[in-house]
C-alpha cells in the first residue's frame, strides 16, 4: 500500500478500529477525546473534507499514517503494514459529511458475538510480537469476536482481557477498545505487595519479565485498564504494605501516579518502579521488547 492510498482511508474508520468514537459532530469536522491521553474536554479534531487530524492539546497534526505511527508507537513502514492488514480502504465515493451537531450519536456500537479460549493463531502471533509467550496470554486472556452496528458482514476478533465488572479490554494489531463497562482488574494472590499497571499488555509483560528474571517477590496485581481509573483503585491497593507502580513514563502516567498516591491509606507505601526499571522506555511492554532484542543480539554475537 502506498502512502497516498493509506492517507485516503477515512480517519474516522481508523479511529473506530481503535475504539474511539466522536464526542461531537459539526459541519465538516468531528471532535474526539484525544486518543493519545485521557482528557475530559475533547481536543482532537478530524477534518472530514481534508481527512486530516489536529490535536489542540499538544499542537500536533497529521494524516492516517501519522496517526497509526503514534497509536502503535512504530515507524512509517510498520504503520503502513498494519494499515494494509486492517482491511480498510479508501471509499470509491465521497463519505457523507455530517451537517449538524449531534450526528455523532449514530456512531457504530460494538457488539460482542462470542468469547472463546485464546487459540486464534493470528492473535497468538500478535502477542508473540509483543514479546509475550502463548501460555501466559492464554492464562489471563480470551478471544472475542465482535461487530459494529450496521456492519455485521465485517466480523472482527481481538484478545479479550476481563475486568472486575464484566467488561473486557479488546486488543488486536489495529484496534484498542472496551466492550461493556470500563473498570479495573484486581488479582489477589494473598500477598502484602501489589503491582499496578495502566493496561493488561504491561501486566502480561511483567509476568513475562518475571519468568525470565526469577527471584522477584510474589505480587498481587491491579490493572487500571485506563489511567482514568487510577482514583478508583484505592480500596484494593490500600490493603497492601507496598504498591509497586509500573506506569508509563509520560504525563498521563505521572498524573495517574499522583492519583494513586492521593487515594492510598496512610500505611501503604507507593514505589514508582517505572523510573527505576525502564527510565528510557515509555512503558513495560516497550521495555520488555527492548530486553528481548538485546538478548537476541547478544546471542547472535556469541
C-alpha positions in Angstrom: 0.0 0.0 0.0 1.3 3.5 -0.9 1.2 6.4 1.4 -1.3 8.2 -0.8 -3.7 5.2 -0.6 -3.3 4.9 3.2 -4.0 8.6 3.8 -7.2 8.3 1.7 -8.8 5.9 4.2 -11.3 7.9 6.3 -9.7 8.8 9.7 -13.0 8.2 11.5 -12.8 4.5 10.4 -9.2 4.2 11.7 -10.2 5.8 15.0 -13.3 3.5 15.2 -11.0 0.5 14.8 -9.0 1.7 17.8 -12.2 2.1 19.8 -12.5 5.9 19.6 -15.9 7.5 18.7 -16.6 11.2 18.2 -17.9 13.2 21.2 -19.4 15.9 19.0 -20.1 16.3 15.3 -20.2 19.6 13.5 -20.4 20.7 9.9 -17.3 19.3 8.2 -15.5 18.1 11.3 -15.6 15.7 14.3 -14.3 16.3 17.8 -12.9 13.4 19.8 -11.3 13.0 23.2 -7.6 12.7 22.3 -6.5 9.1 21.6 -3.1 10.0 23.0 -4.1 10.7 26.6 -7.1 10.9 29.0 -9.0 14.1 29.0 -12.4 15.5 29.9 -12.7 18.1 27.2 -12.3 16.8 23.6 -9.4 18.5 21.9 -8.8 16.2 18.9 -10.4 17.3 15.6 -10.9 15.3 12.4 -11.5 17.4 9.3 -13.9 15.4 7.1 -13.0 17.4 4.0 -9.2 17.1 4.1 -9.1 13.8 6.1 -6.5 15.4 8.5 -6.4 15.5 12.3 -5.3 18.1 14.7 -4.7 17.6 18.4 -5.1 21.1 20.0 -4.0 19.8 23.4 -0.4 19.2 22.2 -0.4 21.2 18.9 0.2 18.2 16.7 -1.4 17.2 13.4 -1.2 14.7 10.5 -3.0 12.1 8.4 -3.7 8.4 8.7 -0.1 7.2 8.6 0.9 9.7 11.3 -2.0 8.7 13.5 -1.2 5.0 13.3 2.5 5.6 13.9 1.5 7.5 17.1 -1.0 4.9 18.3 1.2 1.9 17.6 4.5 3.6 18.5 6.1 2.4 15.4 7.9 3.7 12.3 6.3 4.6 9.0 6.9 1.2 7.3 5.4 -0.7 10.2 2.4 1.6 10.2 1.9 1.0 6.5 1.9 -2.7 7.0 -0.6 -2.5 9.8 -2.9 -0.3 7.8 -2.7 -2.7 4.9 -3.7 -5.6 7.1 -6.6 -3.7 8.6 -8.9 -4.5 5.7 -9.8 -0.8 5.4 -9.6 1.1 2.1 -10.4 4.4 0.6 -14.1 4.8 -0.4 -15.0 4.8 -4.0 -17.5 7.6 -3.4 -17.0 10.5 -1.0 -18.3 9.8 2.5 -21.3 11.8 3.7 -20.2 14.8 5.9 -22.4 15.4 9.0 -24.1 18.7 8.7 -25.2 19.4 12.3 -24.1 18.9 15.9 -25.3 15.7 17.4 -24.9 13.4 14.4 -22.1 11.6 16.3 -24.8 10.0 18.3 -25.3 7.5 15.5 -21.7 6.2 15.8 -21.4 2.4 15.4 -21.8 0.4 18.6 -19.6 -2.6 19.3 -21.4 -5.9 20.0 -19.6 -9.0 21.2 -20.8 -12.2 19.5 -18.6 -14.8 21.1 -16.0 -15.3 23.8 -13.7 -18.3 23.4 -10.4 -19.6 24.9 -7.5 -17.8 23.3 -6.4 -20.1 20.4 -6.6 -17.9 17.4 -3.2 -18.2 15.6 -3.2 -14.6 14.4 -3.8 -13.2 17.9 -1.2 -15.5 19.5 1.3 -14.3 16.9 0.4 -10.8 17.7 1.1 -11.4 21.4 4.3 -13.1 20.4 5.4 -10.0 18.5 4.7 -8.0 21.8 7.1 -10.4 23.5 4.6 -12.5 25.4 4.5 -16.3 25.5 1.4 -18.0 24.4 0.8 -19.8 27.7 1.0 -16.5 29.6 -1.5 -14.9 27.3 -3.9 -17.9 27.4 -3.8 -18.0 31.2 -5.3 -14.5 31.5 -7.0 -13.7 28.2 -9.7 -14.9 25.9 -10.5 -14.2 22.3 -13.6 -12.1 21.4 -15.5 -12.0 18.2 -17.5 -8.8 17.6 -19.0 -6.5 15.1 -20.1 -2.9 14.9 -23.7 -1.9 14.4 -24.6 -1.8 10.7 -21.6 -3.9 9.8 -22.5 -7.5 10.7 -20.7 -8.6 7.5 -17.4 -7.4 8.9 -16.7 -9.7 11.8 -13.7 -8.7 13.9 -11.7 -10.5 16.6 -9.4 -9.4 19.3 -7.6 -10.5 22.5 -10.0 -10.0 25.4 -9.0 -9.2 29.0 -11.8 -9.2 31.6 -12.2 -6.5 34.2 -13.9 -6.7 37.6 -17.3 -5.5 36.3 -17.8 -8.0 33.5 -16.4 -5.7 30.8 -13.5 -6.6 28.5 -10.5 -4.8 27.2 -10.0 -5.7 23.5 -6.8 -5.5 21.6 -5.5 -6.6 18.2 -2.8 -5.0 16.0 -5.1 -2.2 14.8 -7.8 -2.0 17.4 -7.9 -0.8 21.0 -11.2 -0.7 22.8 -13.5 -1.8 25.5 -16.7 -3.9 25.5 -19.1 -3.3 28.3 -18.3 -1.4 31.5 -14.9 0.1 31.9 -13.3 -1.0 35.2 -10.1 -2.1 36.9 -9.0 -5.7 37.2 -7.7 -6.8 40.6 -6.0 -10.2 41.1 -5.5 -11.1 44.8 -2.9 -13.8 45.4 -2.8 -13.3 49.2 0.4 -11.2 49.4 1.1 -7.8 51.0 2.7 -6.3 47.9 0.7 -5.2 44.8 2.0 -4.3 41.3 -0.2 -1.8 39.4 -0.2 -1.3 35.6 -2.0 1.0 33.2 -3.0 -1.8 30.8 -3.1 -5.5 30.6 -0.3 -5.7 28.0 2.0 -4.2 30.6 0.7 -6.7 33.2 1.4 -9.6 30.9 4.8 -8.1 30.0 5.7 -8.1 33.7 4.7 -11.8 34.0 7.0 -12.5 31.0 9.8 -10.5 32.5 9.3 -12.3 35.9 9.6 -15.6 34.1 12.9 -14.6 32.6 14.2 -13.0 35.8 13.3 -15.4 38.6 13.6 -14.2 42.2 11.1 -11.3 42.0 8.9 -11.1 45.1 5.3 -12.5 44.9 2.7 -9.9 44.0 -1.0 -9.2 43.8 -1.9 -7.2 40.7 -4.1 -4.2 39.9 -4.6 -3.4 36.2 -6.2 0.0 35.8 -7.3 -0.6 32.1 -7.2 3.2 31.8 -5.4 6.0 33.8 -8.8 7.4 34.4 -9.4 4.5 36.8 -6.4 5.5 39.0 -8.7 7.2 41.5 -11.0 4.1 41.8 -8.4 1.6 42.9 -7.5 3.0 46.3 -9.5 0.5 48.4 -7.8 -2.6 46.9 -4.4 -1.1 46.8 -4.6 0.2 50.4 -4.8 -3.4 51.7 -1.1 -3.8 50.8 2.1 -2.8 52.6 3.8 -1.9 49.3 2.4 -0.8 46.0 4.8 -1.0 43.0 3.7 1.2 40.2 4.7 0.2 36.7 3.1 3.0 34.8 4.0 4.8 31.6 6.9 7.4 31.6 4.7 10.2 30.3 2.5 13.0 31.7 -0.6 10.7 31.9 1.5 8.2 33.8 2.7 10.8 36.3 -0.8 12.2 36.7 -2.1 8.6 37.4 0.8 8.1 39.9 -0.4 11.3 41.8 -4.0 10.0 41.8 -2.8 6.6 43.2 -0.8 8.3 45.9 -3.7 10.5 46.9 -6.1 7.5 47.3 -3.8 5.2 49.3 -4.1 4.5 53.0 -1.5 6.1 55.3 0.1 2.7 56.0 0.7 1.9 52.3 4.0 2.9 50.6 3.9 3.7 46.9 7.1 2.9 44.8 7.5 4.4 41.3 9.1 1.4 39.6 9.0 2.8 36.0 11.7 5.5 36.6 13.8 2.8 38.2 13.4 -0.1 35.9 12.8 1.4 32.5 13.5 5.2 32.6 14.4 5.2 28.9 11.3 3.5 27.7 7.7 4.6 27.7 6.1 1.5 29.2 6.8 -2.0 30.4 6.0 -3.7 27.1 8.4 -1.4 25.2 11.0 -2.2 27.9 10.3 -6.0 27.6 10.7 -5.9 23.8 14.0 -4.0 24.1 15.3 -6.6 26.6 14.4 -9.4 24.2 16.1 -7.6 21.3 19.2 -7.0 23.3 19.3 -10.7 24.4 18.9 -11.8 20.8 21.7 -9.5 19.6 24.0 -10.8 22.4 23.2 -14.4 21.4 24.0 -13.8 17.8 27.4 -12.3 18.7 28.4 -15.4 20.7 
